[in-house]
Amino acid sequence: MQIINPATEEVIQDIAEDSPEAILKKFQSLKEGQPSWAAVPLKKRITCIERFYALLDEEKDTLSKTLTMEVGKPLQQSYNELNGARKRIEYFIKNSDRWLADEWITEEDATREKIVYEPLGIIANISAWNYPYLVGVNVFIPALIGGNGVMYKPSEYATLTGLHIQRLLYQAGIPEDVFQIVIGKGMAGQALLELPLNGYFFTGSYRTGRYIAEHTASKLVPVQLELGGKDPLYVMDDVEDIDSVAEAALEGAVYNNGQSCCAVERIYVHENVYDRFIDTFVSKAKKLAIGNPLDKATEIGPLSRKEQIDFLMQQVDDAKENGGKLLLGGGPLQQSGYFFPPTVVVNANHKMKLMTEESFGPVIGIQKVKDDQEAVQLMKDTPYGLTAAVYSKDFKRAEDVMKQMDTGTVYWNCCDRVSAGLPWSGRKSSGLGATLSYMGIRAFVQPKAYHLRG
Ligand code: NDP
């Protein structure tokens, strides 16, 4: 398997993929090691995670550079991702004790009752490439703290980062027969589906997620899916500071080159502020620095995968055929690397794929609406249900819109953010189950009910 730098198209490294036999061997070693890990006191398991947390900081220069070289993320954003991952780990370190402790329901009655939380066993952590640290730690950290063994399958596009993660976990004291990376493409993930694992935790596209759910259904084990989105942002006509709203919307649309599950993917603007919003949005988008992602000043690097260029081009062409007006960008840069500049289409409508299917790139459609009712109807017109954002100075008016959204997350005067203390969950085609918060700690354990007499 070749690891390619998307900024230069050069091969960084050749790596051998795991064969199905090698994957089976890894599973067997976890089968041996997991019971001993589950018997390690919770505090000691957490101590290993504290060391991992420190190591991420100590090695942040190397880790950020590797991440940027293999996925094309601007270097500053790689540092930001590591920081964000450490904040999430800190949450798990501080809160796992409370949510995994035995829970007495009654100690006074003749029959005393309590709940004990036990690990699931050995789980698969099948991960995406766009935020390998963030989406990885959502799963493998609480899974390890909960006493599970983890088969970690990074995306083929984030393999080197996956190898760093494994190395640092071992260095932090996690035994080799408790955490194993599985190296390879989709087929390596497929091999995990054939094993008798005790849970499948997947981050990626709707297509693969649904396939995994269907393929593992007969095992009757927990399956969690963190999938894509087509997240809307609505600008009401009472916003006072158009400049800062446009700034936030633009950042939400193009951060990590738009390759975020909760990126702003479509914008609706009230007709009273539509023209002003577009002028400001486009003039800001024009100033974004596109170029070498290893340069700390770069804001837009290359797309991570070459195929995405054709996919985005199809969306732009389709938008133009359906009445869209292209104000910025529209095609790849004619140079080596998968560079695709920020692209803005106005006069957007829901006949366009750009407004209905996930773009996962720096391409954004903006549509004019006459009132809140029309905005709500359009925002809800999607099979996805990850996030939705509203900008307004009036909380009650914004709340009315937020209540009508069938999404796992809603934002008022902010967008494209995730918090460790809140559940991260998608509805409809955006997923199943939740990571982060206390729910993302409990997701990796199973309750045992004790009825005690005597
Ligand atoms: P994919 O669905 O293509 O891949 C995700 C993972 O599944 C990869 O590790 C992939 O391996 C693996 N895989 C592929 N085929 C199979 C299979 N048959 N069996 C088991 N595993 C398989 O998604 P992307 O990596 O392209 O990620 C982008 C998607 O992820 C977007 O839709 C995005 O919105 C979503 N996402 C959702 C998040 C959320 O929290 N809701 C967060 C981040 C991303 P390989 O890459 O090696 O082929």
Boltz pocket constraint, residues with backbone or C-beta under 6 A from the ligand:
constraints:
  - pocket:
      binder: B
      contacts: [[A, 126], [A, 127], [A, 128], [A, 129], [A, 130], [A, 131], [A, 135], [A, 153], [A, 154], [A, 155], [A, 156], [A, 157], [A, 184], [A, 185], [A, 186], [A, 187], [A, 188], [A, 189], [A, 190], [A, 191], [A, 193], [A, 203], [A, 204], [A, 205], [A, 206], [A, 207], [A, 208], [A, 209], [A, 211], [A, 212], [A, 225], [A, 226], [A, 227], [A, 228], [A, 229], [A, 260], [A, 261], [A, 262], [A, 358], [A, 360], [A, 386], [A, 424], [A, 426], [A, 430], [A, 431]]
      max_distance: 6.0
